[in-house]
Amino acid sequence: MQFRLTYGLGAIALLAIALIYWPVVHFSFVWDDWVSFVETPWLTQGDEWKHYIFRDFNAWTYYFRPLVVGLFTMQVRLFHSAPEPMHVVSLALHLIDVALVGVLAWRCATLTNMDAARRSWVAPLCMLIYGLHPALIETVAWVGCQFDLVVTLFVLLGLIANLGIQRRGHRASVIAVIFFLAACSKEAALSFPFLLVLFDWMLFSGDQDTRFTTRIATVLGRNWPAYLGVVLAGSGYLIFRHFALGSVTGQAASPSGGLVAHLYEISVVYLHYLKVIIWPVDGMNVIHPYMPGDFQGPATLTTLLAMAAAAIVVAGGLYATLRFKSVFGSIIVAMTVALLPVLHIIPVDFELSLYHDRYTTMALAMACSMLPMLRAPARLKLRATEKLVSLLAGAGIFLWLAFSIVAIRLITPNWANDTALWNWALSAYPHSTIAKTNLLTAYVTDKDYQSARKLGDRVLADPTSCVTCMLKIAELAVNQGDPNRAAFALERARRSPLINSDKKTLHGYYLLTGKMLILQGKPDDAENVLREALSLVPDDPLTKQALASITTARNQAPQAR
């Protein structure tokens, strides 16, 4: 009977989550989805996908995610690059993750001897808390976040297998395979071995009165084959990654501001993620721009406070877990471990945001799965007190779920298309070059030239440097036959020191300058500039086309006379 109740409540939870998120199935692609799924010919034709599935997907040189890139390729070919069915896949993956959170929560409840009556509704409640957490809006609404959904799926499967398979050899083999698949989905699978040990420590090491060394021996005695299997699977993955990419670390960079600055950055990022988990709506957005220089300079009181706060949370959680087997401490440790790959511990050169809401997907899954391990302190178990605490807890959970539903329905429409997304981003970060450039691009793509021109006027009036914005404004002006506006925007771009920092940007500047000079009736100057552009990108068809138009005009001039 209890199983039926659990299954029934779980099904209701999944249905509720599906209905609340159902509008996403009508959304379009956003941001780099267009490059990933529409503007890349190899996805829809030929056999080039066999190369890109291992490297160079979307021009990314750091990522090695063949499993999910293969999933994307299959979807694009099956659905002919239509966004709606791919959003259905994302929602389905989210629901699978929610169901797995319920299974893992039920396992944790069973192994900690929770009574059957409570167990039947606690696991579905964990599913609701996870599935409706507002921090996951980005993960569900953005097709490109299937990386996060799939790696979370495999991590949950691995932990469920660890708790459910009794034979050591069989368990070790299954866990090793799942870990390898998780690693081939996203690099965040790095957290899995630590999570595996943490769950073993909390559930199989004995009570807190047992000697520390005895607990370690108990955990190793139960699961050392699985740990060995994970090491072998991880080694195999690193060899596979090196074979595909030519290196293991890719775009890893050295900290530029010294040890204190680097620790300060890690601490701030970590505290931001905790805020997203605890109070997600405040500051929620698709981008959270920052400059690495923000963390450089002499240490201040703010620096020390941020580092101290992060250290207290992490050290306190770890100590409580190891010394007292505290469930609350272990939840902190689990979330911290799940966040390790995204804390800027290994700096990279390509990251433009301080943090991303979607990166809490796995951390939230771990926290919600471990909630059934919590028990009320003994002093609260008096009948009257226990009833009051239960009533307050129930009211708090109800209010949280109601708040989450409202947040999802209000925020999710911002992900409907690029225009909505980048208007949302620009409202939060008015000087963001990413938001301004992408919104201009969205307007031009939608042929909303009036809105593009109005935004261009705002950008031109903004003294903040934005080379990509100026090039986009110049491109629109050239296409509309307005050389004066193009010249003004290109001059603003030329003044920026960033114009020479990137070959692609400099090429775009030369190409647009050449086209502008053609409109101004200066073919000789245009030819010189366009040849500079061609020297940077010799095979660029647009530059060749512009040069050919000059030659054609010269040949036609004598005939006209």
Secondary structure, 3 states (H helix, E strand, C coil): CHHHHHHHHHHHHHHHHHHHHHHHHHCCCCCCHHHHHCCCHHHCCCCCHHHHCCCCHHHCCCCCCHHHHHHHHHHHHHHCCCHHHHHHHHHHHHHHHHHHHHHHHHHHHHHCCCCHHHHHHHHHHHHHHHHCCHHHHHHHHCHHHHHHHHHHHHHHHHHHHHHHCCCHHHHHHHHHHHHHHHHCCCHHHHHHHHHHHHHHHHHHCCCCCCCHHHHHHHHHHHHHHHHHHHHHHHHHHHHHHHHHHCCCCCCECCCCCHHHHHHHHHHHHHHHHHHHHHCCCCCCCCCCECCHHHHCCCCCHHHHHHHHHHHHHHHHHHHHHHHHCCHHHHHHHHHHHHHHHHCCCCCECCCCECCCHHHHHHHHHHHHHHHHHCCCCHHHCCHHHHHHHHHHHHHHHHHHHHHHHHHHHHHHHHHCCHHHHHHHHHHHCCCCHHHHHHHHHHHHHCCCHHHHHHHHHHHHHCCCCCHHHHHHHHHHHHHCCCHHHHHHHHHHHHHCHHHHCCHHHHHHHHHHHHHHHHHCCCHHHHHHHHHHHHHHCCCCHHHHHHHHHHHHHHHHHHHHC
